[in-house]
């Protein structure tokens, strides 16, 4: 702090206000973090029962809530859907005016309400009881309307809201959101939901790109530049020119990849007798390969790897477990797919 700043009341006031703001923010985060930690210790058999129920239903999961709980319910439904558990949000007010028909036998309802006494939920709760639709209530009050009517009640710990007035939904919504994540991940694990499954539900955007596999963008079949290890360099040069990848793969009698000849190899061995030399004299043995089911990001990592063993490369052969070439991948293919 300069001498001018030290005697400037407005600067001191601004600095004090900034520190007070940070203290409030830290207290909010600390309060919610402590509540989450306590909540994790309180989970019991009711949570397991809820997971069992959702896992075995024939229909969908309907998540509902009013106000801030409604916003959380939308996110919970979206997370469940994206991780293999079909779910959607139903607004409790709209449900009372016709949307109740979206909920049928075989479904399960998850209703969120911190107090458990939200009047807009009454019709939906009554409907679930009338048609024997399982109801999971998430509330802080076991004896509330929602808590007492639910088949399974997941109780939120009575932790104070992070709001200084103790009124604005803060801690309670964080706990409810985290509980929804816990349900989704527990169900994901039960179902053996894999990265491949995740890609099915996230084909677009960054997530879909990150899960793209090599076999989706590699060149295959007649496009792969390959010759036998008995060939001469004249054939290697011809195949390299025809295929346009700047390299040719050398395969043995069993079809496995044993080496590679690149433009660089030709330049290093250029001479009047080059075309008559066996490819095995020029090739680089044991080229780096990748499996067809590997992620494109992994292929990029190999291409960009600069170590004592490997030079940075722009071409990568794709091979199966036996080392037989299945395709070829160029750096430009990865760039066109959105990787960088």
C-alpha positions in Angstrom: 0.0 0.0 0.0 1.4 3.5 -0.9 1.5 6.4 1.4 -1.4 8.0 -0.5 -3.5 4.9 -0.2 -2.7 4.6 3.5 -4.2 8.0 4.3 -7.1 7.8 1.8 -10.3 7.1 3.7 -12.2 6.0 0.5 -9.5 3.4 -0.3 -9.5 2.1 3.2 -13.3 1.8 3.0 -13.2 0.0 -0.3 -10.5 -2.4 1.0 -12.6 -3.1 4.1 -15.7 -3.7 2.0 -13.8 -6.1 -0.2 -12.5 -8.1 2.7 -16.0 -8.3 4.3 -17.4 -9.6 1.0 -14.8 -12.3 0.8 -15.5 -13.3 4.4 -19.2 -13.7 3.6 -18.4 -15.7 0.5 -16.0 -18.0 2.4 -18.6 -18.5 5.2 -21.2 -19.5 2.7 -18.9 -22.1 1.1 -17.7 -23.4 4.5 -21.3 -23.7 5.8 -22.4 -25.7 2.7 -19.3 -27.8 2.7 -19.8 -28.8 6.4 -23.4 -29.6 5.7 -22.4 -31.9 2.8 -19.9 -33.6 4.9 -22.4 -34.3 7.7 -25.0 -35.4 5.1 -22.6 -38.0 3.7 -22.3 -39.5 7.2 -26.1 -39.6 7.7 -26.9 -41.6 4.5 -28.4 -44.9 5.5 -30.6 -47.8 4.3 -33.3 -45.4 3.1 -30.9 -44.2 0.4 -30.2 -47.9 -0.6 -33.9 -48.6 -0.7 -34.4 -45.6 -3.0 -31.7 -46.8 -5.4 -33.2 -50.3 -5.3 -36.6 -48.9 -6.1 -35.4 -46.8 -9.0 -33.2 -49.5 -10.5 -36.1 -51.9 -10.7 -39.0 -49.8 -12.0 -40.4 -50.5 -15.5 -41.1 -46.8 -16.3 -39.4 -43.5 -15.8 -38.4 -41.3 -12.9 -40.5 -38.2 -12.5 -38.8 -35.5 -10.5 -40.8 -32.6 -9.1 -40.5 -29.6 -6.9 -41.7 -26.0 -6.5 -39.6 -22.8 -6.6 -35.9 -23.3 -6.0 -36.6 -27.0 -5.4 -38.1 -27.1 -8.9 -34.9 -25.7 -10.4 -33.0 -28.5 -8.6 -35.5 -31.1 -9.7 -34.9 -30.2 -13.3 -31.1 -30.7 -12.9 -31.6 -34.0 -11.0 -33.8 -35.3 -13.9 -31.3 -34.2 -16.5 -28.4 -35.9 -14.6 -30.4 -39.1 -14.2 -31.3 -39.1 -17.9 -27.8 -38.5 -19.1 -26.5 -41.4 -17.0 -28.8 -44.1 -18.1 -31.9 -43.6 -15.9 -34.8 -42.2 -18.0 -36.2 -39.2 -16.1 -38.0 -35.9 -16.7 -39.3 -33.0 -14.7 -43.0 -32.3 -14.0 -44.0 -29.0 -12.6 -46.4 -29.6 -9.7 -48.6 -26.7 -10.6 -49.0 -27.8 -14.2 -49.5 -31.4 -13.0 -52.7 -30.2 -11.3 -54.0 -28.8 -14.6 -53.5 -31.8 -16.9 -49.8 -32.8 -16.8 -50.7 -35.5 -14.2 -51.4 -37.7 -17.2 -47.7 -37.8 -17.9 -47.2 -40.0 -14.8 -48.3 -43.6 -15.1 -48.1 -46.9 -13.3 -44.6 -48.2 -13.5 -43.1 -44.8 -12.9 -41.6 -43.5 -9.6 -41.9 -39.9 -8.3 -39.1 -38.1 -6.6 -40.6 -35.0 -4.9 -38.3 -32.3 -3.5 -39.4 -29.9 -0.7 -37.3 -28.6 2.1 -40.3 -28.0 4.4 -42.4 -30.8 3.0 -45.5 -28.7 3.2 -45.6 -27.0 -0.2 -49.3 -26.8 -1.2 -48.6 -27.2 -4.9 -47.4 -30.8 -4.3 -50.6 -32.0 -2.6 -52.4 -33.0 -5.8 -49.4 -34.8 -7.1 -48.9 -36.6 -3.8 -52.5 -37.6 -3.8 -52.4 -38.8 -7.4 -49.4 -41.0 -6.6 -51.2 -42.5 -3.6 -54.4 -43.1 -5.6 -52.7 -45.0 -8.4 -50.0 -46.8 -6.3 -47.1 -44.9 -7.9 -44.1 -45.1 -5.6 -43.1 -41.8 -4.0 -39.6 -40.8 -2.8 -39.7 -37.7 -0.7 -36.7 -35.5 -0.1 -37.3 -33.1 2.8 -36.0 -31.9 6.1 -39.2 -32.7 7.9 -40.1 -36.4 8.4 -43.5 -35.6 9.9 -44.5 -33.1 7.1 -47.1 -33.9 4.4 -44.4 -35.1 2.0 -42.4 -36.9 4.6 -45.3 -38.8 6.1 -46.9 -39.8 2.7 -43.7 -40.9 1.0 -42.9 -44.6 0.5 -39.3 -43.7 1.1 -38.2 -40.5 2.8 -34.7 -39.2 2.3 -34.1 -36.7 5.1 -31.9 -33.6 4.7 -29.9 -32.7 7.8 -31.3 -29.7 9.8 -28.4 -27.6 8.8 -28.9 -23.8 8.7 -29.2 -21.9 5.4 -26.0 -20.0 4.4 -28.1 -16.8 4.0 -27.5 -14.4 7.0 -31.2 -14.3 7.5 -31.5 -18.1 7.4 -34.2 -17.8 4.8 -32.9 -17.9 1.2 -32.6 -21.5 0.0 -28.8 -22.1 -0.1 -27.6 -24.9 2.0 -30.8 -26.9 1.5 -30.7 -26.6 -2.3 -27.0 -27.6 -2.3 -27.8 -30.7 -0.2 -30.7 -31.7 -2.5 -28.6 -31.2 -5.6 -25.8 -33.3 -4.2 -28.3 -36.0 -3.2 -29.5 -36.1 -6.8 -26.0 -36.6 -8.0 -25.5 -39.4 -5.4 -28.6 -41.2 -6.7 -27.5 -40.8 -10.3 -24.0 -42.1 -9.7 -25.1 -45.0 -7.5 -27.6 -46.0 -10.3 -24.9 -45.6 -12.9 -22.6 -48.0 -11.0 -25.4 -50.5 -10.5 -26.2 -50.6 -14.2 -22.5 -50.8 -15.3 -22.9 -47.6 -17.3 -19.7 -47.1 -19.3 -18.0 -44.3 -21.2 -19.4 -45.8 -24.4 -23.0 -45.6 -23.0 -22.3 -42.0 -21.9 -21.2 -41.1 -25.4 -24.6 -42.4 -26.7 -26.4 -39.7 -24.6 -23.8 -37.0 -25.2 -23.0 -37.1 -29.0 -22.5 -33.4 -29.3 -20.3 -30.8 -27.6 -17.1 -31.2 -25.8 -18.1 -34.3 -24.0 -19.0 -36.1 -27.2 -15.7 -35.1 -28.7 -13.7 -36.3 -25.8 -15.3 -39.7 -26.1 -14.7 -40.1 -29.8 -12.9 -43.3 -30.8 -10.1 -43.8 -33.3 -12.2 -46.3 -35.4 -14.7 -43.5 -36.0 -12.3 -41.3 -38.0 -9.5 -43.6 -39.1 -8.9 -44.6 -42.8 -9.4 -48.3 -43.4 -9.6 -51.0 -46.1 -7.9 -50.1 -49.4 -6.9 -46.8 -48.0 -4.3 -48.3 -45.7 -0.8 -48.2 -47.3 0.7 -51.7 -46.7 3.2 -54.0 -48.3 4.8 -57.3 -47.4 8.2 -57.5 -45.8 9.5 -59.3 -48.9 9.0 -56.2 -51.1 11.6 -53.9 -52.5 11.7 -50.1 -52.0 10.4 -49.6 -55.5 7.1 -51.0 -54.4 7.2 -49.1 -51.2 7.6 -45.8 -53.0 4.8 -46.6 -55.4 2.4 -47.4 -52.6 3.4 -44.3 -50.7 2.7 -42.2 -53.7 -0.7 -43.8 -54.5 -2.0 -43.7 -50.9 -0.8 -40.2 -50.1 0.0 -40.6 -46.4 3.8 -40.2 -46.7 4.4 -43.6 -45.3 3.9 -47.3 -45.9 3.4 -50.1 -43.3 5.4 -53.3 -43.6 3.6 -56.5 -42.6 5.0 -60.0 -42.0 3.6 -63.3 -43.2 1.1 -63.5 -40.3 -0.2 -60.0 -41.3 1.1 -58.2 -38.2 2.8 -54.8 -38.6 6.6 -55.2 -38.3 7.8 -51.8 -39.5 7.2 -48.5 -41.3 8.9 -46.6 -44.1 8.3 -42.8 -44.1 9.3 -39.9 -46.4 12.0 -39.2 -43.9 13.5 -42.7 -44.1 13.7 -42.3 -47.9 15.5 -39.0 -47.6 18.0 -40.5 -45.1 18.8 -43.4 -47.4 18.6 -41.7 -50.8 21.0 -43.2 -53.4 21.2 -44.6 -56.9 20.4 -48.1 -55.7 17.6 -47.2 -53.2 14.7 -48.7 -55.3 16.3 -52.1 -55.4 16.9 -52.4 -51.7 14.6 -54.6 -49.5 12.2 -52.6 -47.4 13.4 -54.3 -44.3 16.8 -52.5 -44.7 15.1 -49.1 -44.7 12.1 -49.5 -42.5 11.9 -48.4 -38.8 11.0 -51.5 -36.9 8.2 -51.8 -34.3 6.3 -48.7 -35.1 4.0 -47.1 -32.5 0.3 -48.2 -32.9 -3.0 -47.7 -31.3 -6.1 -49.8 -30.9 -9.3 -49.1 -32.8 -11.3 -48.6 -29.7 -8.9 -46.1 -28.1 -10.0 -42.5 -27.7 -8.9 -40.0 -30.3 -7.4 -38.0 -27.5 -5.1 -40.9 -26.7 -3.9 -41.0 -30.3 -3.2 -37.2 -30.2 -1.2 -37.8 -27.0 1.0 -40.4 -28.8 1.5 -38.2 -31.9 2.6 -35.3 -29.7 4.8 -37.4 -27.5 8.4 -36.2 -27.7 10.8 -38.5 -25.8 14.1 -40.2 -26.4 12.3 -43.2 -27.9 9.8 -41.4 -30.1 9.9 -38.5 -32.4 6.8 -36.3 -32.8 4.7 -38.0 -35.5 1.7 -37.1 -37.7 0.7 -40.7 -38.7 -0.4 -43.6 -36.6 -1.3 -47.1 -37.6 -4.3 -48.6 -35.9 -3.8 -52.3 -35.0 -5.7 -55.0 -33.2 -4.3 -57.0 -30.3 -2.3 -59.3 -32.6 -0.7 -56.3 -34.3 -2.6 -56.6 -37.5 -3.3 -53.2 -39.1 -7.0 -52.1 -39.0 -6.6 -48.6 -40.2 -4.4 -45.5 -40.3 -4.9 -42.1 -38.6 -3.4 -38.8 -39.7 -3.0 -35.8 -37.4 -5.2 -33.8 -39.8 -8.1 -36.3 -39.2 -7.9 -35.5 -35.5 -7.9 -31.8 -36.2 -10.9 -32.0 -38.5 -12.7 -33.9 -35.8 -12.2 -30.9 -33.5 -9.1 -32.0 -31.5 -6.2 -29.7 -31.1 
